[in-house]
């Protein structure tokens, strides 16, 4: 099982003086990052891209608001 540092950036509604994004960093052990995100976001459409440095970016669309998961292998 691989270990990843995951940066999670969640878009928020801009009303009420909130910041437009909420960020969090986690350490995750998984063999399949896409399945990991599908379990967290079961009703969302996922968009998967891979950067040249091997970082895996998974964006989940929550009816117009999105969550971005950035997986970097440790």
GIZI-V641564 format. One record per pair of residues at least 12 apart in sequence whose ideal C-beta (glycine too) atoms are under 10 Angstrom apart, sorted by the first residue. I is the first residue (numbers start at 1). J is the second residue. D is the distance in Angstrom with one decimal. If there is no record, write none. Layout:
i->[I	I]
j->[J	J]
d->[D	D]
//
This chain:
i->[1	1	1	1	1	2	2	2	2	2	2	2	2	2	3	3	3	3	3	3	4	4	4	4	4	4	4	4	4	4	4	4	4	4	4	5	5	5	5	5	5	5	5	5	5	6	6	6	6	6	6	6	6	6	6	6	6	6	6	6	7	7	7	7	7	7	7	7	7	7	7	8	8	8	8	8	8	8	8	8	8	8	8	8	8	9	9	9	9	9	9	9	9	9	9	10	10	10	10	10	10	10	10	10	10	11	11	11	11	11	11	11	11	12	13	13	21	21	22	23	25	26	27	28	28	28	29	30	33	33	33	33	33	33	33	33	34	34	34	34	34	34	36	36	36	37	37	37	37	37	37	37	38	38	40	40	40	40	41	41	41	41	41	41	41	41	42	43	43	43	43	44	44	44	44	44	44	44	44	44	45	45	45	45	45	45	46	46	46	46	46	46	47	47	47	47	47	48	50	51	51	53	54	54	54	55	55	55	55	56	56	56	56	56	57	57	57	58	58]
j->[28	29	30	31	32	28	29	30	31	32	33	71	73	74	27	28	29	30	73	74	26	27	28	29	30	33	36	55	56	69	70	71	72	73	74	25	26	27	28	55	70	71	72	73	74	24	25	26	27	28	30	33	36	37	56	58	69	70	71	72	23	24	25	26	55	57	68	69	70	71	72	22	23	24	25	26	28	37	40	58	60	67	68	69	70	21	22	23	24	59	66	67	68	69	70	22	23	24	60	62	65	66	67	68	69	59	61	62	64	65	66	67	68	65	64	65	67	68	67	68	70	69	74	69	71	74	74	71	48	56	57	58	69	70	71	73	46	48	56	58	69	71	58	69	71	56	58	59	60	67	69	71	58	60	58	60	67	69	58	59	60	61	62	66	67	69	60	60	61	62	63	58	59	60	61	62	63	65	66	67	59	60	61	62	63	66	58	59	60	61	67	69	59	60	61	66	68	69	71	70	72	72	71	72	73	70	71	72	73	69	70	71	72	73	69	70	71	70	71]
d->[9.9	5.0	6.6	5.4	9.8	9.1	7.1	6.8	6.6	9.3	8.5	9.1	5.8	8.1	6.5	7.2	5.0	8.5	7.3	4.7	8.6	7.3	5.1	7.7	6.9	6.6	8.8	9.6	8.1	9.5	9.2	4.5	6.2	5.6	6.5	6.6	7.7	6.0	8.0	9.8	8.5	7.8	5.0	8.1	5.8	8.5	7.0	4.8	7.4	5.0	9.2	8.0	8.5	9.2	9.5	9.5	5.9	6.7	5.5	7.8	6.8	7.7	5.5	8.3	9.4	9.7	7.9	7.6	4.3	8.5	7.8	8.4	6.9	4.6	7.5	6.7	9.9	9.6	9.1	10.0	10.0	6.6	7.3	5.7	7.8	5.4	7.4	5.0	8.1	9.5	8.8	7.2	4.5	8.3	7.6	4.6	7.6	7.8	9.3	8.7	7.8	8.0	4.8	7.8	9.8	9.9	9.9	8.2	8.8	4.8	5.2	7.1	8.1	7.2	9.8	7.2	9.9	8.9	9.3	9.4	9.5	9.4	7.4	9.3	7.6	9.7	9.6	8.6	8.6	5.4	9.9	6.5	7.4	9.9	4.6	9.5	6.8	6.0	8.1	6.3	9.5	9.4	8.7	8.2	8.5	9.7	4.8	9.2	6.2	8.4	5.3	8.8	9.1	8.7	9.9	7.8	8.3	8.3	8.9	9.8	4.0	8.8	7.3	9.9	6.6	8.8	9.8	9.3	9.9	8.1	8.9	10.0	9.0	4.0	5.6	5.6	8.4	9.9	8.5	7.7	8.9	7.3	4.7	9.2	9.6	9.6	5.8	7.0	5.6	7.9	9.9	9.2	4.5	8.1	7.3	8.7	9.5	9.6	9.5	8.8	9.2	8.2	9.2	7.7	6.6	6.1	6.7	5.1	8.4	8.1	7.5	4.2	8.1	8.5	7.3	5.5	7.8	8.1	7.2]
//
